[in-house]
Amino acid sequence: MTKTEGEQEALRRWRQLPLDQRSRFEDAEAYAVRLDLELDFPTVTSRRRLIAAWLMRDLIATRAAAAEATRAA
């Protein structure tokens, strides 16, 4: 698995979780620990920290999209 494939798979699994299980940064950190054990891709940094960063970035984007939708309504 390449790093890009790892990111895509991590985000796919993250987005499959119910919203109440992926609404906080702590949720992203905890899920990153699990994914670190399940996904194998090359990286020069901590795989867990990298996965957590991807999940947190997605969480921030989701929150921003929700806020924008609320403003537009």
C-alpha positions in Angstrom: 0.0 0.0 0.0 1.3 3.4 -0.9 1.0 6.4 1.4 -1.7 7.9 -0.8 -3.6 4.7 -0.7 -3.2 4.6 3.0 -4.6 8.1 3.3 -7.6 7.2 1.1 -8.3 4.0 3.1 -8.0 5.8 6.4 -10.4 8.5 5.3 -12.8 6.0 3.8 -13.0 4.0 7.1 -13.2 7.2 9.1 -16.1 8.5 7.1 -18.0 5.2 7.5 -18.2 5.8 11.2 -21.4 7.3 12.6 -21.1 11.1 13.1 -21.3 10.8 16.9 -18.1 8.6 16.8 -16.1 11.1 14.7 -17.0 14.5 16.0 -14.1 15.3 18.3 -10.3 15.5 17.9 -10.1 12.8 20.6 -12.1 10.5 18.3 -9.6 11.1 15.5 -6.7 10.3 17.9 -8.3 7.1 19.1 -9.2 5.9 15.7 -5.7 6.7 14.4 -4.3 4.3 17.0 -6.5 1.5 15.6 -5.8 2.3 12.0 -2.0 2.4 12.7 -2.3 -1.3 13.6 -4.4 -2.1 10.5 -2.8 -0.1 7.7 0.7 -0.6 6.4 2.3 2.0 4.3 5.8 3.7 4.2 6.3 6.9 6.0 9.3 8.7 7.5 7.3 9.9 10.5 5.0 8.2 13.0 2.2 6.5 11.1 -0.2 7.1 14.0 0.5 10.8 14.1 0.2 11.1 10.3 -3.2 9.2 10.3 -4.4 11.4 13.1 -3.5 14.5 11.1 -5.4 13.2 8.1 -8.5 12.5 10.3 -8.3 15.8 12.1 -8.0 17.7 8.8 -11.1 15.9 7.6 -12.9 16.7 10.8 -12.1 20.4 10.4 -13.3 20.3 6.8 -16.5 18.6 7.9 -17.2 21.2 10.6 -16.5 24.1 8.1 -18.9 22.6 5.6 -21.6 22.2 8.2 -21.0 25.8 9.4 -21.2 27.1 5.8 -24.4 25.1 5.2 -26.0 26.6 8.3 -25.0 30.1 7.1 -26.5 29.5 3.7 -29.8 28.2 5.1 
